[in-house]
Amino acid sequence: MRIPDFTLHQPLTAEEAVGLAKGSESFDFLSGGTDLLPNYKWGLGCRENVISLRHIPELSETPLGAGRTLWEIEHDSTLAEQFPALVAAASGVATPLIRRSATLGGNLFLDTRCWHFNQTADWRRAHGSCLKAEADQCRVLPDPGDICVATYSGDLAPVLLVHGATAFLAGPKGERAVPLADLWAPDGIRRFKDVAGGEFLVRLEMAPDARDWTVAYQKLRLRESFDFPEGGVAAGVRWQDGKAAEVRIATTAYASVPSLHPEIGEILVGGSLEENAIEKASKALQAEVRPMKNTSMSPAYRKKMARVLCRRALLGCRQG
């Protein structure tokens, strides 16, 4: 399969990248390209212009710069000491070769995935396309409507949500801050709430108390390397005098957006993560997630495993 022709732009500053986007009606931002370029090969969402962010220094100047590769994060000793769950999540993405190119920003802005979408153009012509590609209805939920239920499968988002991270975006109106929890919209096509077309991620900053949290991340996938998560749960606990003063639970790969589940965390506040409390919270998360039939594993199994992943993550917080 051949990548369709496009014009590659390589700006050297954020301002130049924003200007290129503003002057184009058909463009994509390119970071590591480990997801975007395979999609282009399959004829998915191809644009006439591709704006590479690889050569913009400010995207890699901070510990959580959007341009830092997952390999760099994986081997960052300072991040490993301060935010070990983030480093562990980064080290579990795909393969070492892919992590050499894939970036923090690319993983956060990962395109949503679906069994009916992530196929070759020939497959889609033979079997029928979907709302996210060339068709006018969803193959997963065929009832009339324009909401896509393709699944978000980034690994880093739930860990960063638990840490209370903030995203800093560059755009036509300059730089602005957006709480990470407010970034995504529940639609597999229109994926972001109020991110303008010419905006891109510059860096992340953790909440001031982020280092006070004990965080653990667990995920489900077909193989222990390469595959996207079929479900993922991050748990975070802020301990005070041996008790859980605050608890956050976040998920990925169960919906079109990564999600915080505040009601689940409230179940555990005030205790010391006793077995019965962990079991109650894990069952509640299993009841709350609504996986669709759009990945390799069945929705019933993925839903059942949400309970297992939540329990493992919470036990990781207790042991930590």
C-alpha positions in Angstrom: 0.0 0.0 0.0 1.3 3.4 -1.0 0.9 6.6 1.0 -1.1 9.2 -1.1 0.8 12.3 -2.2 0.8 15.2 0.2 2.9 18.3 0.8 5.1 18.0 3.9 5.8 21.2 5.9 8.6 21.4 8.5 8.2 24.5 10.6 10.8 25.5 13.1 8.6 27.4 15.5 5.2 27.0 17.0 4.1 30.3 15.4 5.2 29.1 12.0 3.2 25.8 12.5 0.1 27.8 13.5 0.4 30.0 10.5 0.7 27.1 8.1 -2.4 25.5 9.6 -4.3 28.8 9.4 -3.5 29.0 5.7 -4.6 25.5 4.8 -8.1 24.0 4.5 -6.8 20.4 4.5 -4.0 19.5 6.9 -2.9 17.2 9.6 -0.3 17.8 12.3 2.4 15.1 12.3 4.3 14.1 15.4 5.9 10.7 15.5 3.6 9.4 12.7 3.3 5.9 14.1 -0.5 6.0 13.9 -1.1 8.8 11.3 1.0 7.4 8.5 -0.3 3.8 8.7 -3.8 5.3 8.5 -2.8 7.3 5.4 -1.6 4.0 3.8 -5.0 2.6 4.3 -6.7 5.7 2.8 -8.0 6.9 6.2 -8.4 10.7 6.7 -5.8 11.7 4.2 -5.1 15.4 3.9 -3.3 17.5 1.2 -0.9 19.1 3.7 1.0 17.5 6.6 2.6 19.8 9.1 5.5 18.2 11.0 6.0 19.3 14.6 9.2 17.3 14.9 11.6 20.3 14.5 10.0 22.7 17.0 12.4 22.8 20.0 9.9 24.1 22.5 7.9 20.9 22.2 10.8 18.9 23.7 12.3 21.4 26.2 10.2 20.4 29.2 9.9 17.0 30.9 6.4 16.6 29.6 6.9 18.3 26.3 4.5 17.1 23.6 7.4 16.2 21.3 9.3 14.0 23.7 9.3 10.4 22.5 7.9 7.6 24.6 11.4 6.1 24.7 12.7 9.3 26.2 10.0 9.3 28.8 10.6 5.6 29.5 14.3 6.3 30.3 13.9 9.6 32.1 15.2 8.9 35.6 13.6 12.1 37.1 10.2 11.2 35.8 10.7 7.6 37.0 11.3 8.9 40.5 8.5 11.5 40.5 5.8 9.8 38.4 6.6 6.0 38.1 3.2 5.1 36.8 3.6 7.4 33.8 6.9 5.9 33.0 5.5 2.4 33.3 2.6 3.2 31.1 4.9 4.7 28.4 7.2 1.7 28.6 4.2 -0.6 27.9 3.1 1.1 24.6 3.6 -0.9 21.4 7.3 -2.0 20.8 10.7 -0.4 21.6 11.0 0.5 17.9 7.7 2.4 17.8 8.4 4.1 21.2 11.6 5.6 19.6 9.3 7.6 17.3 6.0 7.9 19.0 5.5 11.0 21.2 3.7 12.0 24.3 1.5 14.4 22.3 0.8 11.8 19.6 -0.3 9.3 22.3 -2.6 11.8 23.9 -4.1 12.9 20.6 -4.3 9.3 19.2 -7.1 8.9 16.7 -10.0 6.7 17.8 -10.0 3.2 16.6 -12.8 0.8 15.4 -12.9 -2.6 13.8 -14.9 -1.2 10.9 -12.7 1.9 10.4 -9.1 0.6 10.7 -9.1 -1.4 7.6 -7.7 -1.1 4.1 -9.6 0.8 1.4 -10.1 -2.5 -0.4 -11.6 -4.1 2.7 -13.9 -1.2 3.2 -15.1 -1.3 -0.4 -15.8 -5.1 -0.1 -17.4 -5.1 3.3 -18.9 -1.6 3.6 -17.5 1.5 5.1 -18.5 3.4 8.3 -19.5 6.8 9.5 -15.9 7.7 10.4 -14.7 6.9 6.9 -16.8 7.1 3.7 -20.3 6.0 4.8 -23.1 8.0 6.4 -23.9 5.6 9.3 -22.2 3.8 12.1 -21.6 0.1 11.7 -21.6 -0.5 15.4 -24.7 1.5 16.3 -26.7 1.5 13.0 -29.5 3.6 14.4 -29.7 7.0 12.7 -27.3 9.5 14.2 -24.0 11.2 13.6 -22.1 10.2 16.7 -19.2 7.9 16.2 -18.4 5.3 18.9 -14.8 4.5 17.8 -12.7 3.8 20.8 -9.9 5.9 22.3 -6.9 3.7 23.0 -4.1 6.0 24.4 -2.2 4.6 27.4 -0.9 7.8 29.0 -4.2 9.7 29.3 -5.7 7.8 32.3 -2.4 8.2 34.3 -2.2 11.9 33.5 -5.9 12.4 34.4 -5.3 10.8 37.8 -2.4 13.2 38.3 -4.6 16.2 37.5 -2.5 17.3 34.5 -3.1 20.5 32.4 -2.6 20.7 28.7 -1.0 23.8 27.1 -2.1 24.4 23.5 -0.6 26.7 20.9 -3.0 28.3 18.4 -4.0 31.4 16.4 -4.8 33.2 19.7 -1.5 32.3 21.4 -1.0 29.7 24.1 -3.8 28.6 26.5 -4.2 26.1 29.3 -6.9 23.4 29.3 -7.4 20.9 32.2 -6.8 17.6 30.6 -10.1 16.3 31.9 -11.9 18.9 29.8 -10.0 18.2 26.5 -12.0 15.4 24.9 -15.5 15.2 23.5 -17.5 11.9 23.5 -17.5 11.5 19.7 -15.0 9.3 17.8 -14.9 11.8 14.9 -15.2 15.3 16.6 -12.9 14.2 19.4 -12.2 17.4 21.2 -14.5 19.8 23.0 -13.2 23.2 22.0 -9.8 22.6 20.4 -9.6 24.7 17.2 -8.3 23.2 14.0 -5.1 25.1 14.1 -4.2 24.2 17.7 -1.7 21.6 18.9 -0.3 20.4 22.2 2.9 22.1 23.3 3.4 20.5 26.8 1.7 19.2 29.9 2.1 20.3 33.5 1.2 18.2 36.4 -1.0 19.5 39.2 0.9 21.1 42.1 0.1 18.1 44.4 0.8 15.5 41.7 3.7 14.0 43.5 1.6 13.4 46.6 -0.4 10.8 44.7 0.4 7.1 44.6 -0.7 5.9 41.1 -0.9 2.6 39.3 -2.0 1.6 35.8 -3.2 -1.7 34.5 -4.3 -2.7 31.0 -5.7 -5.5 28.9 -4.5 -6.4 25.4 -4.2 -9.4 23.2 -0.4 -9.6 23.3 1.9 -8.2 25.9 3.7 -6.2 23.2 2.6 -4.2 20.2 -1.2 -4.2 20.6 -3.4 -1.3 21.6 -5.2 -1.7 25.0 -8.6 -3.3 25.0 -9.2 -1.8 28.4 -7.1 0.3 30.8 -7.6 1.5 34.4 -5.4 4.0 36.3 -6.0 4.4 40.1 -4.6 7.2 42.2 -4.6 7.7 46.0 -3.6 10.7 48.0 -2.8 9.3 51.4 -3.1 11.1 54.7 -2.4 9.5 58.1 -2.7 6.1 56.5 -6.1 6.8 55.0 -7.2 7.6 51.5 -7.9 11.3 51.6 -8.7 11.4 47.8 -9.0 8.6 45.2 -9.3 9.0 41.5 -10.1 6.3 38.9 -9.6 6.8 35.2 -10.2 4.5 32.2 -9.1 4.2 28.6 -10.2 2.0 25.7 -13.8 1.7 27.1 -15.3 4.7 25.2 -14.5 7.3 22.6 -12.8 9.3 25.4 -10.5 8.6 28.4 -12.7 9.2 31.4 -12.5 10.0 35.1 -15.0 8.2 37.4 -15.4 10.4 40.5 -18.2 8.4 42.0 -16.0 5.2 42.1 -13.2 7.1 43.8 -15.6 8.3 46.5 -16.4 4.8 47.5 -12.8 4.4 48.8 -12.3 7.8 50.5 -11.7 7.6 54.2 -10.5 4.0 54.3 -7.2 2.2 53.8 -8.2 0.3 50.7 -9.6 -2.7 52.5 -10.4 -5.7 50.4 -14.2 -5.2 50.7 -13.9 -1.6 49.6 -11.7 -2.4 46.7 -14.1 -5.1 45.6 -17.1 -2.7 45.9 -15.3 0.0 43.8 -14.1 -2.5 41.2 -17.6 -3.9 40.8 -19.0 -0.4 40.5 -16.5 0.4 37.7 -17.5 -2.8 35.9 -21.1 -1.8 36.0 -20.3 1.8 34.8 -18.2 1.1 31.7 -20.0 0.5 28.4 -17.6 -1.1 25.8 -18.8 -1.4 22.3 -18.4 -4.3 19.8 -15.7 -2.5 17.8 -12.4 -4.1 19.0 -10.9 -7.6 18.8 -12.2 -8.7 22.2 -15.9 -9.0 23.1 -17.6 -6.2 25.0 -18.7 -8.7 27.7 -15.1 -9.8 28.4 -13.7 -6.3 28.3 -16.4 -5.2 30.7 -15.7 -8.1 33.1 -12.0 -7.3 33.0 -12.6 -3.7 34.1 -13.2 -5.1 37.5 -10.0 -7.1 37.5 -7.9 -4.1 36.2 -9.4 -1.8 38.8 -8.6 -4.2 41.6 -5.1 -4.7 40.4 -4.5 -0.9 40.1 -5.9 -0.2 43.5 -3.8 -3.0 45.1 -0.8 -1.4 43.4 -1.6 1.9 45.1 -2.0 0.2 48.5 1.4 -1.6 48.1 3.0 1.6 46.8 
